[in-house]
Amino acid sequence: MSAGEEQLLQLCPRCQYNLRGLPVAHACPECGLQFDRRWKILAGPTSSFRNTGQARLVRGLMIAVAPIVVVATLGPLFLLRAGGWLGWTVIAVSLPIVGVGVWLAYRKPRRFVAIGPNGLVIYQGGRTIQYHLAEIGTARYKVGFKCVVIDIGDETVSLPEYAFFPGAVFEAEACAREINRYLRGTQATDVR
Ligand SMILES: [Zn+2]
């Protein structure tokens, strides 16, 4: 039991409550989520891919660029003095862009995606949807549509990048790759 503890889920993917020492399948004492500690988290605040070097670099760059954009925005205003129409126009256009960038970098979406022996779990809008592994076909990241699409039975489930992987294409790609890798692993086990 204790040998596997490190490999098991450490934080609730919904509320980030510490799950150490809890049974493998249990309800979160904090938020009530029915979890399976064998889940691998593929999207959301506790995603396994959140803190990869690339993801950190992208978020770091966004945060570093924000002040530069602010200065570039305020600069023309001071040059033109308050009331200069160009200054105000630049501000009106740039500030929302900066705001959205900072929001994307910092927000913690209340959504997650997990995969485990009991299937693929997608949590969003307060609801958990679970798909059996046997139903799942292929997952891929569609660059043009900015979403991860997964063939599940007759339907196609899509995970939009802005909602599940804010500010990190790498996470979306890693999510699709991991779903395929996980499914191949379970198929290999079935054959044996
Ligand atoms: Zn929780």
Boltz pocket constraint, residues with backbone or C-beta under 6 A from the ligand:
constraints:
  - pocket:
      binder: B
      contacts: [[A, 12], [A, 13], [A, 14], [A, 15], [A, 16], [A, 17], [A, 28], [A, 29], [A, 30], [A, 31], [A, 32], [A, 33]]
      max_distance: 6.0
